[in-house]
Amino acid sequence: MRHRRWIAWLAGAVVLLAAMGCSQKQPDELDLEAKASFNYLWEQTNREEGSEGYGLTRDRYPGNPKIASTAATGFALTAIPIGVENGWISREEGYDRADRTLDTLLRMEHEHGFFYHFVNIDTGKREWNSEISSIDTGLLMNGVLTAGQYFGGDVQKKSEQLYERVEWPWFGRQRQKSVLYGIFPGERVSRPLGLLCRAAVPLRAGRRFADASD
């Protein structure tokens, strides 16, 4: 469980530093950039009552408005505590969004706890024949654990449920001590991730990959 505590500590530190940075005197352009970044993640997330994709966040703008990504959803979950700490949303609003987003993730299709890279923002179903992604799942878990650590209660319980079901060794290759970039249904992608990559931080949560079989 030490790896989960490490991620939880990191998540708390990210929120604290972000809140401190925005609360201090800064040039106006940095304040605007911080608030605009939060607004994008808050507003480009599915907020439709009763939607199967509630809480999923649009992959990019401009772009297809029906395509969400699991990584963007992770970023949005991380942004919620920052929004609360800076007074951009209420704690109640943040808790409700995080709680219902985790409900969506618990219902969504997954493979050994890993999610598809791109999904439909309304249904949560796989889009663009995308891969089951170690990177995007790692970034999503960062947001899941951040929200859980910040809000506690049912949100924390759901975040731990999501994290604990990820079978990190499934993506690993023991002989090379590496982890795969992605897996398409029925086959493995041959290219492993390097040590220096954008997934280095989130995938530390899955350090058990080294115990996987080929």
Backbone hydrogen bonds, N-H to C=O, Kabsch-Sander energy under -0.5 kcal/mol:
donor,donor_aa,acceptor,acceptor_aa,energy
5,R,1,M,-1.8
6,W,2,R,-2.0
7,I,3,H,-2.0
8,A,4,R,-2.6
9,W,5,R,-2.5
10,L,6,W,-2.3
11,A,7,I,-2.8
12,G,8,A,-2.2
13,A,9,W,-2.2
14,V,10,L,-2.3
15,V,11,A,-2.0
16,L,12,G,-2.4
17,L,13,A,-2.7
18,A,14,V,-2.4
19,A,15,V,-2.4
20,M,16,L,-2.5
21,G,17,L,-2.4
22,C,18,A,-1.9
23,S,19,A,-1.4
24,Q,20,M,-1.2
30,L,27,P,-1.1
31,D,27,P,-1.5
32,L,28,D,-2.5
33,E,29,E,-2.0
34,A,30,L,-2.4
35,K,31,D,-2.4
36,A,32,L,-2.7
37,S,33,E,-2.3
38,F,34,A,-2.0
39,N,35,K,-2.8
40,Y,36,A,-2.3
41,L,37,S,-1.8
42,W,38,F,-2.5
43,E,39,N,-3.2
44,Q,40,Y,-2.6
45,T,42,W,-0.6
46,N,56,L,-2.9
51,S,48,E,-1.9
52,E,122,D,-0.6
53,G,122,D,-1.2
54,Y,51,S,-1.4
55,G,46,N,-2.6
56,L,53,G,-2.4
58,R,44,Q,-2.7
59,D,67,I,-2.6
67,I,64,N,-1.6
68,A,66,K,-0.6
68,A,119,V,-3.1
69,S,57,T,-1.7
70,T,117,H,-1.6
73,T,69,S,-1.9
74,G,70,T,-1.8
75,F,71,A,-2.3
76,A,72,A,-2.3
77,L,73,T,-2.0
78,T,74,G,-2.0
79,A,75,F,-2.0
80,I,76,A,-1.1
82,I,78,T,-0.8
83,G,79,A,-2.6
84,V,80,I,-2.2
85,E,81,P,-2.7
86,N,82,I,-1.5
87,G,84,V,-1.5
88,W,83,G,-2.4
89,I,83,G,-1.1
94,G,90,S,-2.3
95,Y,91,R,-2.9
96,D,92,E,-2.4
97,R,93,E,-2.2
98,A,94,G,-2.5
99,D,95,Y,-3.0
100,R,96,D,-2.2
101,T,97,R,-1.9
102,L,98,A,-2.3
103,D,99,D,-1.5
104,T,100,R,-1.8
105,L,101,T,-2.3
106,L,102,L,-2.3
107,R,103,D,-1.2
107,R,104,T,-0.6
108,M,104,T,-1.4
111,E,114,F,-2.5
114,F,111,E,-2.3
117,H,131,E,-2.4
119,V,68,A,-2.5
120,N,125,K,-2.9
121,I,66,K,-2.6
124,G,120,N,-2.8
127,E,118,F,-2.1
130,S,127,E,-1.9
132,I,183,I,-3.0
133,S,115,F,-2.1
133,S,131,E,-0.7
134,S,181,Y,-1.5
135,I,181,Y,-0.7
137,T,133,S,-1.5
138,G,134,S,-2.1
139,L,135,I,-2.5
140,L,136,D,-2.3
141,M,137,T,-2.6
142,N,138,G,-1.6
143,G,139,L,-1.5
144,V,140,L,-2.6
145,L,141,M,-2.9
146,T,142,N,-2.1
147,A,143,G,-2.5
148,G,144,V,-2.2
149,Q,145,L,-2.6
150,Y,146,T,-2.2
151,F,147,A,-2.6
152,G,148,G,-2.0
155,V,152,G,-0.9
156,Q,152,G,-1.2
157,K,153,G,-2.0
158,K,154,D,-2.6
159,S,155,V,-2.3
160,E,156,Q,-2.4
161,Q,157,K,-1.8
162,L,158,K,-2.3
163,Y,159,S,-2.4
164,E,160,E,-2.8
165,R,161,Q,-1.1
166,V,163,Y,-1.4
167,E,112,H,-3.0
167,E,165,R,-0.6
168,W,166,V,-1.5
170,W,167,E,-1.9
171,F,168,W,-1.6
172,G,169,P,-1.6
173,R,178,S,-2.3
177,K,173,R,-1.1
178,S,173,R,-1.5
180,L,171,F,-2.5
181,Y,191,R,-1.6
183,I,132,I,-2.3
184,F,187,E,-0.6
187,E,184,F,-2.7
189,V,182,G,-1.1
193,L,179,V,-3.3
197,C,195,L,-0.9
200,A,197,C,-1.9
203,L,199,A,-2.6
204,R,200,A,-0.5
204,R,201,V,-1.2
205,A,202,P,-1.3
206,G,203,L,-1.2
207,R,204,R,-1.3
209,F,206,G,-2.1
210,A,207,R,-1.2
211,D,208,R,-2.2
212,A,209,F,-2.2
